[in-house]
Structures are given as structure tokens and as C-alpha cells.
Amino acid sequence: MAKKKAKNKELTAHKAGPPTTPALLGDIRSLIEAAREQTARAVNSTLVTMYWQIGRRIREDVLQNERAEYGKEILQTLSEELTAEYGRGFDRRNLHYMVRFAELFPNEQIVNALRSQLSWTHFRELLSIDDQLKRDFYAEMCRIERWSTRTLKYKIGHLLYERTAVSKKPDELIEQDITALRDEDRLTPDMVFRDPYFLDFLGLSGHHAERDVENAILRELEAFILELGTDFAFVARQKRITVDNEDYYLDLLFYHRRLRCLVAIDLKTAQIPSDRQRANGTLSPLAGTARCPTRRSAADRPDPVR
């Protein structure tokens, strides 16, 4: 009996085989995850195209009919029939989004370029923006920086477009910058730097020194870079440089990968004096204002960052 049990244990051990190496298991996991991600992107791309085509077809039918109520009636009818046949995803509200999608993104080539990075939920967020230039800005920035839907919603909610220098330009120049980004992936500084910068995530309250702001930024570096933009990389703090035989210390130094330039940030907890040009032309293209949530009155100005 003992011999039989020993034999069974030997067979079980033999069936288990040799243990896998971490490298082998890691490589196979990477292949599986890559294939899943590629499949998900392909499915998403096909869905976006289908929704756009459905929206365009419904829109064509509605425009051909002169009755004002026809659009609402046909959406309800289509919703009932398509839901009964194909299940969820074709309710009246979603069909309305498809029609609006085709209306606000009439150029099929632009949709085809965006669908590789933007999901249907991305487009749903963009459909809430009425201004075309603002909508195109968010769509192209989302594509080039590969924002998640959550990040896109955060950027819109925190008025990223309104805080960029590009939004202050005439519409013709804004369109030129967006076209360059769309056609050439060329990002201009006016689309990167913003004023003000919101630093409410630092959790600072009451009076705080410049070093407090610096330490809080480094503690929340990931959130700070999200506020700056995804192409920023942290380089150093209190970086010493010499200009005209005089030493200066940069509070924070970053590198922007796409613009290929260093960005120096000088933290101030008071209004910047008139001599703010201290090596500014040499050091940094960044000129903005970092706003902390505790500074509310007109006399107590936001924290400037340059």
C-alpha cells in the first residue's frame, strides 16, 4: 500500500512538469496583453465608424423630411426596432448621440484619424462642446497625448482650453495651430503652456512659503505633471545655473519631450515684481499662474509660477 501511494505521488510530480521561468511567463503574458489590447482597439475603431455612419444615415433621412417632429419620431421608432433585434446600445439617447456625432464631425477622414486613439466614450464627452475650435483642440490633444476618458473629462472640467495661450488668438490662427497638430503632429508652445495652473490637489491651506509649495509639488509630482501636460518630464529641483557670472537656483526644472526644450519653474507666493525678467528670456518659455484653492480675495493673489 505504501509503495502504491509513493508511486502515485511520483506520477503526480511528473505530470506537474518543470516550473516556468519568470522571463518566459512574463513574455507570454506580454504577448497575450498586447493581442487583447490590439483586439480592443480594432473593435473600438469599428464601433466608432459604425456609429458615425448610422448617425450620418439618420441625419440624411431627417434633413430630407420637412416636418420638425419627424426627427424625434424616427429616433423613437428606430430605437424600438433596433433594440428588439440587436439588444442594448441602440436606445433613443444613444441614437441621438450618433446623429450629433455625424453633425459635429462631418469629415470622415478626421473621424478615421481620431478613432485609432479615441473611443466612443471619448466622443461622447466631446459632443457636449458646442464651440468647434475648442472641440477640435480637445480631440487632437486627446489623440496626441493619449488621454483616457477620465483625463479628457478632467481637462474639460478644469478649462484647459480657456487657460492656454492659443485660446487668446484670433480664430484663424487657432485653426492653423489645430490643423498643424492634426496633419503634422506639430505641437506649438501656445497649446502647451497655460495661465493659470490649478494646484488645488496640493492640499495647501492658509499661509505657506515657497518651499512648502515646492515640497508639495514633489510629493504630488504625478498630479502636477498631469496638470502641466503628459509630455513633461521632471529633471531637477533647486538646479543651479550661472548667467553673467551670477548664480541662480531654479526651483523646478522640467523637460518637454515634444517641444524639445527645458522648462524652468520659479515658485512665488507673492505678486511677481516688475523685475520679473530675471533671466526669464534665457531660462524658460513658461509664464503662467499657479492657483491654490485657499487664495480667494482680490488682495490675496494666486501663487504665480513662471
C-alpha positions as CSV (number, residue, x, y, z in Angstrom):
1,M,0.0,0.0,0.0
2,A,2.8,2.3,0.9
3,K,4.5,1.6,-2.4
4,K,1.3,2.4,-4.3
5,K,1.0,5.8,-2.6
6,A,4.6,6.6,-3.3
7,K,4.1,5.7,-7.0
8,N,1.0,7.9,-7.2
9,K,3.0,10.8,-5.7
10,E,5.7,10.2,-8.3
11,L,3.3,10.3,-11.2
12,T,1.7,13.5,-9.9
13,A,5.0,15.2,-9.6
14,H,5.9,14.0,-13.1
15,K,2.7,15.4,-14.5
16,A,3.3,18.8,-12.9
17,G,6.4,19.3,-15.1
18,P,9.2,21.8,-14.5
19,P,8.4,25.2,-13.1
20,T,8.2,28.1,-15.6
21,T,10.8,30.8,-15.5
22,P,9.8,34.4,-14.7
23,A,11.1,35.5,-18.1
24,L,9.1,33.0,-20.1
25,L,5.9,33.7,-18.2
26,G,6.4,37.4,-18.4
27,D,7.0,37.3,-22.2
28,I,3.9,35.2,-22.8
29,R,1.8,37.5,-20.6
30,S,3.0,40.5,-22.6
31,L,2.0,38.7,-25.9
32,I,-1.5,38.0,-24.5
33,E,-2.0,41.5,-23.2
34,A,-0.7,43.1,-26.5
35,A,-3.1,40.9,-28.5
36,R,-6.0,41.7,-26.2
37,E,-5.2,45.5,-26.5
38,Q,-4.9,45.3,-30.3
39,T,-8.3,43.4,-30.5
40,A,-9.9,46.0,-28.2
41,R,-8.6,48.9,-30.4
42,A,-9.9,47.2,-33.5
43,V,-13.3,46.6,-32.1
44,N,-13.5,50.2,-30.8
45,S,-12.4,51.6,-34.2
46,T,-15.1,49.6,-35.9
47,L,-17.8,50.7,-33.5
48,V,-16.9,54.3,-33.8
49,T,-17.1,54.0,-37.6
50,M,-20.4,52.2,-37.4
51,Y,-21.9,54.8,-35.0
52,W,-20.8,57.7,-37.3
53,Q,-22.3,56.0,-40.4
54,I,-25.5,55.3,-38.6
55,G,-25.7,58.9,-37.4
56,R,-25.0,60.2,-40.9
57,R,-27.7,58.0,-42.5
58,I,-30.3,59.1,-39.9
59,R,-29.3,62.7,-40.4
60,E,-29.7,62.4,-44.1
61,D,-33.2,61.0,-43.7
62,V,-34.2,63.6,-41.2
63,L,-33.0,66.5,-43.3
64,Q,-35.0,65.2,-46.3
65,N,-38.2,65.4,-44.3
66,E,-39.6,68.9,-43.7
67,R,-41.6,68.1,-40.5
68,A,-40.0,69.3,-37.4
69,E,-41.2,66.4,-35.3
70,Y,-40.1,63.8,-37.7
71,G,-36.6,63.5,-36.2
72,K,-37.9,62.7,-32.7
73,E,-40.5,60.2,-34.1
74,I,-38.0,58.4,-36.3
75,L,-35.4,58.1,-33.5
76,Q,-38.1,56.5,-31.2
77,T,-39.2,54.1,-33.9
78,L,-35.7,53.1,-34.8
79,S,-34.8,52.6,-31.2
80,E,-37.6,50.2,-30.5
81,E,-36.9,48.1,-33.7
82,L,-33.1,48.0,-33.3
83,T,-33.2,47.2,-29.6
84,A,-35.6,44.4,-30.2
85,E,-33.3,43.0,-32.9
86,Y,-29.8,43.8,-31.7
87,G,-30.2,44.4,-27.9
88,R,-28.7,47.2,-25.9
89,G,-26.7,50.1,-27.4
90,F,-29.4,51.4,-29.7
91,D,-31.7,53.2,-27.4
92,R,-33.1,56.6,-28.3
93,R,-30.5,58.5,-26.4
94,N,-27.6,56.7,-28.0
95,L,-29.1,57.2,-31.5
96,H,-29.3,60.9,-30.7
97,Y,-25.6,60.9,-29.8
98,M,-24.8,59.2,-33.2
99,V,-26.7,61.8,-35.1
100,R,-24.9,64.6,-33.2
101,F,-21.6,62.8,-33.8
102,A,-22.1,62.9,-37.6
103,E,-23.3,66.5,-37.3
104,L,-20.3,67.8,-35.3
105,F,-17.7,65.6,-37.0
106,P,-18.8,65.8,-40.7
107,N,-15.4,65.0,-42.1
108,E,-15.0,61.2,-42.4
109,Q,-11.2,61.5,-42.8
110,I,-10.8,63.3,-39.5
111,V,-13.0,60.7,-37.7
112,N,-10.9,57.9,-39.2
113,A,-7.7,59.6,-37.9
114,L,-9.2,60.0,-34.4
115,R,-10.8,56.6,-34.0
116,S,-7.4,54.9,-33.5
117,Q,-7.0,56.6,-30.1
118,L,-10.4,57.9,-29.2
119,S,-13.2,55.5,-28.0
120,W,-16.9,56.1,-28.3
121,T,-16.9,57.4,-24.7
122,H,-14.3,60.0,-25.7
123,F,-16.5,61.2,-28.5
124,R,-19.5,61.3,-26.1
125,E,-17.6,63.7,-23.9
126,L,-16.6,65.9,-26.9
127,L,-20.2,66.1,-28.1
128,S,-21.0,68.3,-25.1
129,I,-18.7,71.1,-26.5
130,D,-20.6,73.5,-28.8
131,D,-17.6,75.6,-29.9
132,Q,-15.9,73.9,-32.9
133,L,-12.4,75.1,-32.3
134,K,-12.5,74.1,-28.6
135,R,-13.9,70.7,-29.6
136,D,-11.2,70.2,-32.2
137,F,-8.5,71.2,-29.7
138,Y,-9.6,68.7,-27.1
139,A,-10.0,65.9,-29.8
140,E,-6.5,66.4,-31.2
141,M,-4.8,66.9,-27.8
142,C,-6.6,63.7,-26.6
143,R,-5.3,61.9,-29.7
144,I,-1.7,63.0,-29.5
145,E,-1.3,62.7,-25.7
146,R,-3.5,59.5,-25.5
147,W,-5.8,60.7,-22.7
148,S,-8.1,58.3,-21.0
149,T,-11.8,59.3,-21.0
150,R,-11.4,60.3,-17.3
151,T,-8.4,62.5,-18.2
152,L,-10.4,64.2,-21.0
153,K,-13.3,64.9,-18.7
154,Y,-10.9,66.3,-16.1
155,K,-9.2,68.6,-18.7
156,I,-12.6,69.9,-20.0
157,G,-13.9,70.4,-16.5
158,H,-10.7,72.4,-15.5
159,L,-11.0,74.6,-18.6
160,L,-7.7,73.5,-20.2
161,Y,-8.5,75.2,-23.5
162,E,-9.5,78.5,-21.9
163,R,-6.2,78.6,-19.9
164,T,-3.9,78.0,-22.9
165,A,-2.4,80.9,-24.9
166,V,-3.8,79.5,-28.1
167,S,-7.4,80.3,-27.0
168,K,-6.5,84.0,-26.9
169,K,-5.6,84.1,-30.6
170,P,-7.9,85.0,-33.5
171,D,-10.0,82.1,-34.7
172,E,-7.9,81.9,-38.0
173,L,-4.7,81.4,-36.1
174,I,-6.3,78.9,-33.7
175,E,-7.5,76.9,-36.7
176,Q,-4.0,77.0,-38.2
177,D,-2.4,75.6,-35.0
178,I,-5.0,72.8,-34.7
179,T,-4.5,71.9,-38.4
180,A,-0.8,71.7,-37.9
181,L,-1.3,69.4,-34.9
182,R,-3.8,67.2,-36.9
183,D,-1.8,66.9,-40.1
184,E,1.8,67.1,-38.8
185,D,1.6,66.2,-35.1
186,R,3.2,69.6,-34.6
187,L,2.5,70.9,-31.1
188,T,3.1,74.7,-30.5
189,P,4.1,76.2,-27.1
190,D,0.8,78.1,-27.1
191,M,-1.0,74.8,-26.9
192,V,1.1,73.5,-24.1
193,F,1.5,76.3,-21.6
194,R,-1.4,77.8,-19.7
195,D,-2.4,80.5,-17.3
196,P,-3.4,79.9,-14.6
197,Y,-2.3,76.5,-13.4
198,F,-4.6,74.9,-10.8
199,L,-2.7,73.4,-7.8
200,D,-5.7,72.6,-5.6
201,F,-4.5,68.9,-5.4
202,L,-1.5,70.0,-3.3
203,G,-3.8,70.4,-0.3
204,L,-2.1,73.6,0.9
205,S,-4.2,75.8,3.3
206,G,-3.6,79.1,5.0
207,H,-0.3,80.9,4.5
208,H,2.5,78.8,3.0
209,A,6.1,79.5,2.0
210,E,7.6,78.9,-1.4
211,R,9.5,75.9,-0.1
212,D,6.1,74.4,1.1
213,V,4.8,74.7,-2.4
214,E,7.9,73.1,-3.8
215,N,7.8,70.2,-1.4
216,A,4.1,69.7,-2.0
217,I,4.6,69.6,-5.8
218,L,7.3,67.0,-5.5
219,R,5.1,65.0,-3.1
220,E,2.3,65.1,-5.7
221,L,4.5,65.0,-8.7
222,E,2.3,62.7,-10.8
223,A,-0.8,65.0,-10.3
224,F,1.4,68.1,-11.0
225,I,2.6,66.6,-14.3
226,L,-1.0,65.8,-15.2
227,E,-1.8,69.5,-14.8
228,L,1.3,70.5,-16.8
229,G,0.8,68.0,-19.6
230,T,1.8,64.5,-20.4
231,D,5.0,65.3,-22.3
232,F,6.7,66.9,-19.3
233,A,9.5,65.0,-17.5
234,F,10.9,66.1,-14.2
235,V,14.7,66.9,-14.3
236,A,15.8,68.5,-11.0
237,R,14.9,70.8,-8.1
238,Q,16.9,73.8,-6.9
239,K,19.1,73.5,-10.1
240,R,22.0,75.9,-10.0
241,I,22.8,77.8,-13.2
242,T,25.1,80.7,-13.9
243,V,24.1,83.7,-16.0
244,D,26.6,86.6,-16.5
245,N,28.8,85.3,-13.6
246,E,25.8,85.2,-11.2
247,D,24.3,82.1,-9.7
248,Y,20.6,81.4,-9.8
249,Y,18.7,78.4,-8.4
250,L,15.7,77.1,-10.4
251,D,13.0,75.8,-8.1
252,L,11.9,73.1,-10.5
253,L,13.3,72.1,-13.9
254,F,11.3,70.0,-16.4
255,Y,11.9,68.8,-20.0
256,H,9.2,68.8,-22.6
257,R,9.8,65.9,-24.9
258,R,7.7,67.0,-27.9
259,L,8.8,70.7,-27.8
260,R,12.4,69.5,-27.1
261,C,13.1,72.3,-24.6
262,L,13.8,72.7,-20.9
263,V,11.2,74.5,-18.8
264,A,12.2,76.3,-15.6
265,I,9.6,77.0,-12.9
266,D,10.2,79.7,-10.4
267,L,7.7,79.5,-7.5
268,K,6.5,82.7,-5.8
269,T,3.9,83.1,-3.1
270,A,3.6,86.9,-3.7
271,Q,2.9,89.1,-6.7
272,I,5.8,89.0,-9.1
273,P,7.6,92.3,-9.1
274,S,8.3,94.4,-12.1
275,D,11.8,93.0,-12.5
276,R,10.4,89.5,-13.1
277,Q,12.6,89.2,-16.2
278,R,15.3,87.7,-14.0
279,A,16.9,85.5,-16.6
280,N,13.4,84.7,-17.9
281,G,14.3,85.0,-21.6
282,T,17.3,82.7,-21.1
283,L,15.7,80.1,-18.8
284,S,12.1,79.4,-19.5
285,P,9.3,79.7,-22.1
286,L,6.8,79.1,-19.3
287,A,4.9,82.1,-17.9
288,G,1.7,81.3,-16.0
289,T,0.0,81.4,-12.7
290,A,-0.5,78.5,-10.3
291,R,-3.7,78.9,-8.4
292,C,-4.1,77.4,-4.9
293,P,-7.6,77.0,-3.6
294,T,-7.1,78.9,-0.3
295,R,-6.4,82.2,-2.1
296,R,-9.8,83.8,-2.6
297,S,-9.7,87.5,-2.1
298,A,-8.5,90.0,-4.6
299,A,-5.9,91.2,-2.3
300,D,-4.6,87.7,-1.7
301,R,-3.5,86.9,-5.2
302,P,-2.9,83.3,-6.6
303,D,0.5,81.8,-6.4
304,P,2.4,82.8,-9.6
305,V,4.6,80.3,-11.4
306,R,7.0,81.2,-14.1
